[in-house]
């Protein structure tokens, strides 16, 4: 399969430029509003002055670079938290169960402390999920396994792919389902074979990357709002509540597209293997 990668792809735009520009814009407005010398109207009218062409290029370059930093941080914080909480979509989709958040390997104390710090940093997500997520069983919506028939079908296809690709290197006892990082095999198999599925898979990658980064940005401005609330008597609780709720909604949206990305790859694998396997 021949892939033609544009110099500036959809993922660059959605994954880096938009989050970076949004972050810089919100950061500018937040500190300007916190200043005693400028009103909201003055700040906004000065910043969106399109006659100042000289700010465009530095702003675009800065947004793109900041977007890269935020994307990396979001993968290390938001995505890692989601994996600790419900596991990889490729695994819970196939009925391999959810992990326990504090079920950690050695050194246990260090890992428990790190996961606790993550939960505190992501307080708007963890708190709302604790209060509303458990009450309304939201995990069954954003991390729902497939039905039993699909699970059996796709698991057998994954096992067949692993055996086909790795039987020269793995012992028979190593080929147990779940003991292998099978989704890497699945994804690269789809890149090679799934011409019809690959554009959709890439769109899901771009969307979940965007939403993952926007989730982190919302969490950052939640803490900015928390700081401003206690350091400036003119700031109300509205920004704190807004960014807190926005963080959780974006997190749910990220989880939805993360799941769809994994599901599309698994379904592509199953379609190809069942099409190529003789009856």
ABEGO torsion letter per residue (X at the ends): XBBBBBABBAAAAAAAAAAAAAAAAAAAAAAAAABAABBAAAAAAAAABAABAAAAAAAAAAAAAAAAAAAAAAAAAAAAAAAAAAEBAAAAAAGAEBBBAABBBOBAAAAAAAAAAAAAAAAAAAAAAAAAAAAAGAAAAABBBBBAAAAAAAAAAAAAAAAAAAAAABBAAAABBGABBAAAAAAAAAAAABAAAAAAAAAAAAAAAAAAAAAAAAAAAAAAAAAAAAABAABBAAAAAAAAAAAAAAAAAAAAAAAAAAAAAAAAAAAAAAAABBX
